[in-house]
Amino acid sequence: MEEKKIRSQDKWNAKAGLISKSYKLKRELTEQFAEACEKAGVSQAGQITKMMKEFIAEQNK
């Protein structure tokens, strides 16, 4: 049986606790979000993380 090779990036992601998520969103919304992030000089992942943390904190009040 052949062992599946693990990419070094996959190892790093696992060690850092990172996972990939997929959501279905309207194209126009995602394009506007990408443009807004670029204009603000932030990464999309960073901004989504910030918004998620703020939402979680708000719900835990």
mmCIF file of the N, C-alpha and C atoms, coordinates in Angstrom:
data_MODEL
# 
_entry.id   MODEL 
# 
loop_
_atom_site.group_PDB 
_atom_site.id 
_atom_site.type_symbol 
_atom_site.label_atom_id 
_atom_site.label_alt_id 
_atom_site.label_comp_id 
_atom_site.label_asym_id 
_atom_site.label_entity_id 
_atom_site.label_seq_id 
_atom_site.pdbx_PDB_ins_code 
_atom_site.Cartn_x 
_atom_site.Cartn_y 
_atom_site.Cartn_z 
_atom_site.occupancy 
_atom_site.B_iso_or_equiv 
_atom_site.pdbx_formal_charge 
_atom_site.auth_seq_id 
_atom_site.auth_comp_id 
_atom_site.auth_asym_id 
_atom_site.auth_atom_id 
_atom_site.pdbx_PDB_model_num 
ATOM 1   N N  . MET A 1 1  ? 0.841   -1.184 0.000  1.00 0.00 ? 1  MET A N  1 
ATOM 2   C CA . MET A 1 1  ? 0.000   0.000  0.000  1.00 0.00 ? 1  MET A CA 1 
ATOM 3   C C  . MET A 1 1  ? 0.889   1.251  0.000  1.00 0.00 ? 1  MET A C  1 
ATOM 4   N N  . GLU A 1 2  ? 0.589   2.175  -0.868 1.00 0.00 ? 2  GLU A N  1 
ATOM 5   C CA . GLU A 1 2  ? 1.385   3.379  -1.004 1.00 0.00 ? 2  GLU A CA 1 
ATOM 6   C C  . GLU A 1 2  ? 0.996   4.394  0.063  1.00 0.00 ? 2  GLU A C  1 
ATOM 7   N N  . GLU A 1 3  ? 2.017   4.961  0.731  1.00 0.00 ? 3  GLU A N  1 
ATOM 8   C CA . GLU A 1 3  ? 1.757   5.980  1.740  1.00 0.00 ? 3  GLU A CA 1 
ATOM 9   C C  . GLU A 1 3  ? 1.493   7.308  1.057  1.00 0.00 ? 3  GLU A C  1 
ATOM 10  N N  . LYS A 1 4  ? 0.492   8.021  1.547  1.00 0.00 ? 4  LYS A N  1 
ATOM 11  C CA . LYS A 1 4  ? 0.189   9.337  0.989  1.00 0.00 ? 4  LYS A CA 1 
ATOM 12  C C  . LYS A 1 4  ? 1.228   10.330 1.501  1.00 0.00 ? 4  LYS A C  1 
ATOM 13  N N  . LYS A 1 5  ? 1.851   11.055 0.588  1.00 0.00 ? 5  LYS A N  1 
ATOM 14  C CA . LYS A 1 5  ? 2.846   12.044 0.978  1.00 0.00 ? 5  LYS A CA 1 
ATOM 15  C C  . LYS A 1 5  ? 2.137   13.300 1.464  1.00 0.00 ? 5  LYS A C  1 
ATOM 16  N N  . ILE A 1 6  ? 2.650   13.848 2.551  1.00 0.00 ? 6  ILE A N  1 
ATOM 17  C CA . ILE A 1 6  ? 2.083   15.072 3.112  1.00 0.00 ? 6  ILE A CA 1 
ATOM 18  C C  . ILE A 1 6  ? 2.968   16.238 2.685  1.00 0.00 ? 6  ILE A C  1 
ATOM 19  N N  . ARG A 1 7  ? 2.353   17.229 2.073  1.00 0.00 ? 7  ARG A N  1 
ATOM 20  C CA . ARG A 1 7  ? 3.093   18.409 1.647  1.00 0.00 ? 7  ARG A CA 1 
ATOM 21  C C  . ARG A 1 7  ? 3.586   19.173 2.876  1.00 0.00 ? 7  ARG A C  1 
ATOM 22  N N  . SER A 1 8  ? 4.727   19.837 2.744  1.00 0.00 ? 8  SER A N  1 
ATOM 23  C CA . SER A 1 8  ? 5.266   20.598 3.869  1.00 0.00 ? 8  SER A CA 1 
ATOM 24  C C  . SER A 1 8  ? 4.302   21.711 4.275  1.00 0.00 ? 8  SER A C  1 
ATOM 25  N N  . GLN A 1 9  ? 3.598   22.289 3.307  1.00 0.00 ? 9  GLN A N  1 
ATOM 26  C CA . GLN A 1 9  ? 2.612   23.333 3.627  1.00 0.00 ? 9  GLN A CA 1 
ATOM 27  C C  . GLN A 1 9  ? 1.477   22.759 4.470  1.00 0.00 ? 9  GLN A C  1 
ATOM 28  N N  . ASP A 1 10 ? 1.040   21.541 4.151  1.00 0.00 ? 10 ASP A N  1 
ATOM 29  C CA . ASP A 1 10 ? -0.017  20.890 4.931  1.00 0.00 ? 10 ASP A CA 1 
ATOM 30  C C  . ASP A 1 10 ? 0.447   20.626 6.357  1.00 0.00 ? 10 ASP A C  1 
ATOM 31  N N  . LYS A 1 11 ? 1.710   20.220 6.516  1.00 0.00 ? 11 LYS A N  1 
ATOM 32  C CA . LYS A 1 11 ? 2.265   19.994 7.855  1.00 0.00 ? 11 LYS A CA 1 
ATOM 33  C C  . LYS A 1 11 ? 2.266   21.297 8.648  1.00 0.00 ? 11 LYS A C  1 
ATOM 34  N N  . TRP A 1 12 ? 2.715   22.373 8.002  1.00 0.00 ? 12 TRP A N  1 
ATOM 35  C CA . TRP A 1 12 ? 2.774   23.674 8.667  1.00 0.00 ? 12 TRP A CA 1 
ATOM 36  C C  . TRP A 1 12 ? 1.378   24.125 9.066  1.00 0.00 ? 12 TRP A C  1 
ATOM 37  N N  . ASN A 1 13 ? 0.404   23.991 8.156  1.00 0.00 ? 13 ASN A N  1 
ATOM 38  C CA . ASN A 1 13 ? -0.977  24.381 8.454  1.00 0.00 ? 13 ASN A CA 1 
ATOM 39  C C  . ASN A 1 13 ? -1.521  23.608 9.651  1.00 0.00 ? 13 ASN A C  1 
ATOM 40  N N  . ALA A 1 14 ? -1.274  22.306 9.684  1.00 0.00 ? 14 ALA A N  1 
ATOM 41  C CA . ALA A 1 14 ? -1.761  21.475 10.785 1.00 0.00 ? 14 ALA A CA 1 
ATOM 42  C C  . ALA A 1 14 ? -1.125  21.906 12.101 1.00 0.00 ? 14 ALA A C  1 
ATOM 43  N N  . LYS A 1 15 ? 0.174   22.165 12.073 1.00 0.00 ? 15 LYS A N  1 
ATOM 44  C CA . LYS A 1 15 ? 0.885   22.583 13.280 1.00 0.00 ? 15 LYS A CA 1 
ATOM 45  C C  . LYS A 1 15 ? 0.374   23.937 13.772 1.00 0.00 ? 15 LYS A C  1 
ATOM 46  N N  . ALA A 1 16 ? 0.037   24.830 12.845 1.00 0.00 ? 16 ALA A N  1 
ATOM 47  C CA . ALA A 1 16 ? -0.454  26.165 13.193 1.00 0.00 ? 16 ALA A CA 1 
ATOM 48  C C  . ALA A 1 16 ? -1.944  26.162 13.523 1.00 0.00 ? 16 ALA A C  1 
ATOM 49  N N  . GLY A 1 17 ? -2.604  25.025 13.340 1.00 0.00 ? 17 GLY A N  1 
ATOM 50  C CA . GLY A 1 17 ? -4.033  24.933 13.635 1.00 0.00 ? 17 GLY A CA 1 
ATOM 51  C C  . GLY A 1 17 ? -4.908  25.559 12.563 1.00 0.00 ? 17 GLY A C  1 
ATOM 52  N N  . LEU A 1 18 ? -4.399  25.645 11.342 1.00 0.00 ? 18 LEU A N  1 
ATOM 53  C CA . LEU A 1 18 ? -5.154  26.248 10.245 1.00 0.00 ? 18 LEU A CA 1 
ATOM 54  C C  . LEU A 1 18 ? -5.922  25.185 9.468  1.00 0.00 ? 18 LEU A C  1 
ATOM 55  N N  . ILE A 1 19 ? -7.151  25.522 9.088  1.00 0.00 ? 19 ILE A N  1 
ATOM 56  C CA . ILE A 1 19 ? -7.961  24.646 8.249  1.00 0.00 ? 19 ILE A CA 1 
ATOM 57  C C  . ILE A 1 19 ? -8.525  25.469 7.103  1.00 0.00 ? 19 ILE A C  1 
ATOM 58  N N  . SER A 1 20 ? -8.944  24.797 6.072  1.00 0.00 ? 20 SER A N  1 
ATOM 59  C CA . SER A 1 20 ? -9.554  25.454 4.926  1.00 0.00 ? 20 SER A CA 1 
ATOM 60  C C  . SER A 1 20 ? -11.066 25.301 5.026  1.00 0.00 ? 20 SER A C  1 
ATOM 61  N N  . LYS A 1 21 ? -11.784 26.411 4.868  1.00 0.00 ? 21 LYS A N  1 
ATOM 62  C CA . LYS A 1 21 ? -13.246 26.392 4.900  1.00 0.00 ? 21 LYS A CA 1 
ATOM 63  C C  . LYS A 1 21 ? -13.753 26.894 3.552  1.00 0.00 ? 21 LYS A C  1 
ATOM 64  N N  . SER A 1 22 ? -14.909 26.419 3.167  1.00 0.00 ? 22 SER A N  1 
ATOM 65  C CA . SER A 1 22 ? -15.503 26.834 1.904  1.00 0.00 ? 22 SER A CA 1 
ATOM 66  C C  . SER A 1 22 ? -16.937 27.272 2.153  1.00 0.00 ? 22 SER A C  1 
ATOM 67  N N  . TYR A 1 23 ? -17.265 28.455 1.675  1.00 0.00 ? 23 TYR A N  1 
ATOM 68  C CA . TYR A 1 23 ? -18.611 28.991 1.810  1.00 0.00 ? 23 TYR A CA 1 
ATOM 69  C C  . TYR A 1 23 ? -19.097 29.426 0.438  1.00 0.00 ? 23 TYR A C  1 
ATOM 70  N N  . LYS A 1 24 ? -20.391 29.304 0.202  1.00 0.00 ? 24 LYS A N  1 
ATOM 71  C CA . LYS A 1 24 ? -20.969 29.786 -1.049 1.00 0.00 ? 24 LYS A CA 1 
ATOM 72  C C  . LYS A 1 24 ? -21.554 31.168 -0.779 1.00 0.00 ? 24 LYS A C  1 
ATOM 73  N N  . LEU A 1 25 ? -21.007 32.149 -1.495 1.00 0.00 ? 25 LEU A N  1 
ATOM 74  C CA . LEU A 1 25 ? -21.431 33.533 -1.345 1.00 0.00 ? 25 LEU A CA 1 
ATOM 75  C C  . LEU A 1 25 ? -21.659 34.134 -2.724 1.00 0.00 ? 25 LEU A C  1 
ATOM 76  N N  . LYS A 1 26 ? -22.437 35.180 -2.770 1.00 0.00 ? 26 LYS A N  1 
ATOM 77  C CA . LYS A 1 26 ? -22.699 35.868 -4.034 1.00 0.00 ? 26 LYS A CA 1 
ATOM 78  C C  . LYS A 1 26 ? -21.399 36.455 -4.584 1.00 0.00 ? 26 LYS A C  1 
ATOM 79  N N  . ARG A 1 27 ? -21.190 36.278 -5.878 1.00 0.00 ? 27 ARG A N  1 
ATOM 80  C CA . ARG A 1 27 ? -19.977 36.759 -6.538 1.00 0.00 ? 27 ARG A CA 1 
ATOM 81  C C  . ARG A 1 27 ? -19.784 38.262 -6.314 1.00 0.00 ? 27 ARG A C  1 
ATOM 82  N N  . GLU A 1 28 ? -20.849 39.045 -6.482 1.00 0.00 ? 28 GLU A N  1 
ATOM 83  C CA . GLU A 1 28 ? -20.735 40.496 -6.339 1.00 0.00 ? 28 GLU A CA 1 
ATOM 84  C C  . GLU A 1 28 ? -20.242 40.875 -4.940 1.00 0.00 ? 28 GLU A C  1 
ATOM 85  N N  . LEU A 1 29 ? -20.765 40.205 -3.925 1.00 0.00 ? 29 LEU A N  1 
ATOM 86  C CA . LEU A 1 29 ? -20.362 40.486 -2.550 1.00 0.00 ? 29 LEU A CA 1 
ATOM 87  C C  . LEU A 1 29 ? -18.882 40.168 -2.344 1.00 0.00 ? 29 LEU A C  1 
ATOM 88  N N  . THR A 1 30 ? -18.439 39.022 -2.845 1.00 0.00 ? 30 THR A N  1 
ATOM 89  C CA . THR A 1 30 ? -17.041 38.633 -2.644 1.00 0.00 ? 30 THR A CA 1 
ATOM 90  C C  . THR A 1 30 ? -16.084 39.542 -3.416 1.00 0.00 ? 30 THR A C  1 
ATOM 91  N N  . GLU A 1 31 ? -16.506 40.000 -4.578 1.00 0.00 ? 31 GLU A N  1 
ATOM 92  C CA . GLU A 1 31 ? -15.669 40.923 -5.349 1.00 0.00 ? 31 GLU A CA 1 
ATOM 93  C C  . GLU A 1 31 ? -15.566 42.264 -4.641 1.00 0.00 ? 31 GLU A C  1 
ATOM 94  N N  . GLN A 1 32 ? -16.688 42.747 -4.102 1.00 0.00 ? 32 GLN A N  1 
ATOM 95  C CA . GLN A 1 32 ? -16.679 44.009 -3.357 1.00 0.00 ? 32 GLN A CA 1 
ATOM 96  C C  . GLN A 1 32 ? -15.813 43.887 -2.105 1.00 0.00 ? 32 GLN A C  1 
ATOM 97  N N  . PHE A 1 33 ? -15.900 42.739 -1.440 1.00 0.00 ? 33 PHE A N  1 
ATOM 98  C CA . PHE A 1 33 ? -15.100 42.508 -0.240 1.00 0.00 ? 33 PHE A CA 1 
ATOM 99  C C  . PHE A 1 33 ? -13.614 42.503 -0.584 1.00 0.00 ? 33 PHE A C  1 
ATOM 100 N N  . ALA A 1 34 ? -13.249 41.837 -1.667 1.00 0.00 ? 34 ALA A N  1 
ATOM 101 C CA . ALA A 1 34 ? -11.847 41.785 -2.093 1.00 0.00 ? 34 ALA A CA 1 
ATOM 102 C C  . ALA A 1 34 ? -11.330 43.188 -2.400 1.00 0.00 ? 34 ALA A C  1 
ATOM 103 N N  . GLU A 1 35 ? -12.129 43.989 -3.083 1.00 0.00 ? 35 GLU A N  1 
ATOM 104 C CA . GLU A 1 35 ? -11.737 45.364 -3.412 1.00 0.00 ? 35 GLU A CA 1 
ATOM 105 C C  . GLU A 1 35 ? -11.589 46.205 -2.150 1.00 0.00 ? 35 GLU A C  1 
ATOM 106 N N  . ALA A 1 36 ? -12.521 46.057 -1.214 1.00 0.00 ? 36 ALA A N  1 
ATOM 107 C CA . ALA A 1 36 ? -12.473 46.819 0.035  1.00 0.00 ? 36 ALA A CA 1 
ATOM 108 C C  . ALA A 1 36 ? -11.235 46.446 0.845  1.00 0.00 ? 36 ALA A C  1 
ATOM 109 N N  . CYS A 1 37 ? -10.905 45.167 0.885  1.00 0.00 ? 37 CYS A N  1 
ATOM 110 C CA . CYS A 1 37 ? -9.719  44.714 1.615  1.00 0.00 ? 37 CYS A CA 1 
ATOM 111 C C  . CYS A 1 37 ? -8.452  45.268 0.976  1.00 0.00 ? 37 CYS A C  1 
ATOM 112 N N  . GLU A 1 38 ? -8.411  45.246 -0.349 1.00 0.00 ? 38 GLU A N  1 
ATOM 113 C CA . GLU A 1 38 ? -7.248  45.779 -1.054 1.00 0.00 ? 38 GLU A CA 1 
ATOM 114 C C  . GLU A 1 38 ? -7.104  47.272 -0.772 1.00 0.00 ? 38 GLU A C  1 
ATOM 115 N N  . LYS A 1 39 ? -8.207  48.001 -0.828 1.00 0.00 ? 39 LYS A N  1 
ATOM 116 C CA . LYS A 1 39 ? -8.203  49.442 -0.566 1.00 0.00 ? 39 LYS A CA 1 
ATOM 117 C C  . LYS A 1 39 ? -7.729  49.736 0.854  1.00 0.00 ? 39 LYS A C  1 
ATOM 118 N N  . ALA A 1 40 ? -8.137  48.893 1.810  1.00 0.00 ? 40 ALA A N  1 
ATOM 119 C CA . ALA A 1 40 ? -7.763  49.080 3.212  1.00 0.00 ? 40 ALA A CA 1 
ATOM 120 C C  . ALA A 1 40 ? -6.370  48.542 3.519  1.00 0.00 ? 40 ALA A C  1 
ATOM 121 N N  . GLY A 1 41 ? -5.793  47.801 2.575  1.00 0.00 ? 41 GLY A N  1 
ATOM 122 C CA . GLY A 1 41 ? -4.459  47.250 2.775  1.00 0.00 ? 41 GLY A CA 1 
ATOM 123 C C  . GLY A 1 41 ? -4.417  46.089 3.757  1.00 0.00 ? 41 GLY A C  1 
ATOM 124 N N  . VAL A 1 42 ? -5.513  45.322 3.802  1.00 0.00 ? 42 VAL A N  1 
ATOM 125 C CA . VAL A 1 42 ? -5.574  44.156 4.692  1.00 0.00 ? 42 VAL A CA 1 
ATOM 126 C C  . VAL A 1 42 ? -5.849  42.908 3.865  1.00 0.00 ? 42 VAL A C  1 
ATOM 127 N N  . SER A 1 43 ? -5.465  41.762 4.417  1.00 0.00 ? 43 SER A N  1 
ATOM 128 C CA . SER A 1 43 ? -5.759  40.515 3.713  1.00 0.00 ? 43 SER A CA 1 
ATOM 129 C C  . SER A 1 43 ? -7.212  40.130 3.959  1.00 0.00 ? 43 SER A C  1 
ATOM 130 N N  . GLN A 1 44 ? -7.788  39.415 3.015  1.00 0.00 ? 44 GLN A N  1 
ATOM 131 C CA . GLN A 1 44 ? -9.167  38.961 3.183  1.00 0.00 ? 44 GLN A CA 1 
ATOM 132 C C  . GLN A 1 44 ? -9.272  38.015 4.373  1.00 0.00 ? 44 GLN A C  1 
ATOM 133 N N  . ALA A 1 45 ? -8.322  37.098 4.508  1.00 0.00 ? 45 ALA A N  1 
ATOM 134 C CA . ALA A 1 45 ? -8.349  36.143 5.623  1.00 0.00 ? 45 ALA A CA 1 
ATOM 135 C C  . ALA A 1 45 ? -8.230  36.870 6.956  1.00 0.00 ? 45 ALA A C  1 
ATOM 136 N N  . GLY A 1 46 ? -7.364  37.862 7.006  1.00 0.00 ? 46 GLY A N  1 
ATOM 137 C CA . GLY A 1 46 ? -7.190  38.635 8.237  1.00 0.00 ? 46 GLY A CA 1 
ATOM 138 C C  . GLY A 1 46 ? -8.451  39.382 8.618  1.00 0.00 ? 46 GLY A C  1 
ATOM 139 N N  . GLN A 1 47 ? -9.117  39.970 7.640  1.00 0.00 ? 47 GLN A N  1 
ATOM 140 C CA . GLN A 1 47 ? -10.341 40.723 7.907  1.00 0.00 ? 47 GLN A CA 1 
ATOM 141 C C  . GLN A 1 47 ? -11.472 39.795 8.320  1.00 0.00 ? 47 GLN A C  1 
ATOM 142 N N  . ILE A 1 48 ? -11.591 38.654 7.668  1.00 0.00 ? 48 ILE A N  1 
ATOM 143 C CA . ILE A 1 48 ? -12.629 37.681 8.042  1.00 0.00 ? 48 ILE A CA 1 
ATOM 144 C C  . ILE A 1 48 ? -12.384 37.196 9.466  1.00 0.00 ? 48 ILE A C  1 
ATOM 145 N N  . THR A 1 49 ? -11.114 36.917 9.804  1.00 0.00 ? 49 THR A N  1 
ATOM 146 C CA . THR A 1 49 ? -10.775 36.482 11.159 1.00 0.00 ? 49 THR A CA 1 
ATOM 147 C C  . THR A 1 49 ? -11.171 37.545 12.176 1.00 0.00 ? 49 THR A C  1 
ATOM 148 N N  . LYS A 1 50 ? -10.856 38.798 11.884 1.00 0.00 ? 50 LYS A N  1 
ATOM 149 C CA . LYS A 1 50 ? -11.199 39.908 12.787 1.00 0.00 ? 50 LYS A CA 1 
ATOM 150 C C  . LYS A 1 50 ? -12.709 39.988 12.991 1.00 0.00 ? 50 LYS A C  1 
ATOM 151 N N  . MET A 1 51 ? -13.461 39.914 11.904 1.00 0.00 ? 51 MET A N  1 
ATOM 152 C CA . MET A 1 51 ? -14.923 40.007 12.002 1.00 0.00 ? 51 MET A CA 1 
ATOM 153 C C  . MET A 1 51 ? -15.504 38.821 12.766 1.00 0.00 ? 51 MET A C  1 
ATOM 154 N N  . MET A 1 52 ? -14.940 37.636 12.558 1.00 0.00 ? 52 MET A N  1 
ATOM 155 C CA . MET A 1 52 ? -15.424 36.450 13.273 1.00 0.00 ? 52 MET A CA 1 
ATOM 156 C C  . MET A 1 52 ? -15.176 36.592 14.774 1.00 0.00 ? 52 MET A C  1 
ATOM 157 N N  . LYS A 1 53 ? -13.978 37.050 15.150 1.00 0.00 ? 53 LYS A N  1 
ATOM 158 C CA . LYS A 1 53 ? -13.651 37.226 16.567 1.00 0.00 ? 53 LYS A CA 1 
ATOM 159 C C  . LYS A 1 53 ? -14.564 38.263 17.213 1.00 0.00 ? 53 LYS A C  1 
ATOM 160 N N  . GLU A 1 54 ? -14.821 39.371 16.506 1.00 0.00 ? 54 GLU A N  1 
ATOM 161 C CA . GLU A 1 54 ? -15.712 40.410 17.032 1.00 0.00 ? 54 GLU A CA 1 
ATOM 162 C C  . GLU A 1 54 ? -17.125 39.864 17.218 1.00 0.00 ? 54 GLU A C  1 
ATOM 163 N N  . PHE A 1 55 ? -17.602 39.086 16.273 1.00 0.00 ? 55 PHE A N  1 
ATOM 164 C CA . PHE A 1 55 ? -18.945 38.510 16.356 1.00 0.00 ? 55 PHE A CA 1 
ATOM 165 C C  . PHE A 1 55 ? -19.038 37.527 17.518 1.00 0.00 ? 55 PHE A C  1 
ATOM 166 N N  . ILE A 1 56 ? -18.018 36.691 17.681 1.00 0.00 ? 56 ILE A N  1 
ATOM 167 C CA . ILE A 1 56 ? -18.002 35.721 18.781 1.00 0.00 ? 56 ILE A CA 1 
ATOM 168 C C  . ILE A 1 56 ? -18.016 36.448 20.122 1.00 0.00 ? 56 ILE A C  1 
ATOM 169 N N  . ALA A 1 57 ? -17.183 37.478 20.263 1.00 0.00 ? 57 ALA A N  1 
ATOM 170 C CA . ALA A 1 57 ? -17.130 38.245 21.512 1.00 0.00 ? 57 ALA A CA 1 
ATOM 171 C C  . ALA A 1 57 ? -18.478 38.896 21.806 1.00 0.00 ? 57 ALA A C  1 
ATOM 172 N N  . GLU A 1 58 ? -19.110 39.428 20.777 1.00 0.00 ? 58 GLU A N  1 
ATOM 173 C CA . GLU A 1 58 ? -20.425 40.065 20.931 1.00 0.00 ? 58 GLU A CA 1 
ATOM 174 C C  . GLU A 1 58 ? -21.468 39.054 21.404 1.00 0.00 ? 58 GLU A C  1 
ATOM 175 N N  . GLN A 1 59 ? -21.423 37.854 20.877 1.00 0.00 ? 59 GLN A N  1 
ATOM 176 C CA . GLN A 1 59 ? -22.402 36.831 21.241 1.00 0.00 ? 59 GLN A CA 1 
ATOM 177 C C  . GLN A 1 59 ? -22.145 36.248 22.629 1.00 0.00 ? 59 GLN A C  1 
ATOM 178 N N  . ASN A 1 60 ? -20.909 36.356 23.108 1.00 0.00 ? 60 ASN A N  1 
ATOM 179 C CA . ASN A 1 60 ? -20.560 35.815 24.418 1.00 0.00 ? 60 ASN A CA 1 
ATOM 180 C C  . ASN A 1 60 ? -20.754 36.817 25.551 1.00 0.00 ? 60 ASN A C  1 
ATOM 181 N N  . LYS A 1 61 ? -21.296 37.991 25.249 1.00 0.00 ? 61 LYS A N  1 
ATOM 182 C CA . LYS A 1 61 ? -21.543 39.004 26.294 1.00 0.00 ? 61 LYS A CA 1 
ATOM 183 C C  . LYS A 1 61 ? -22.682 38.581 27.172 1.00 0.00 ? 61 LYS A C  1 
# 
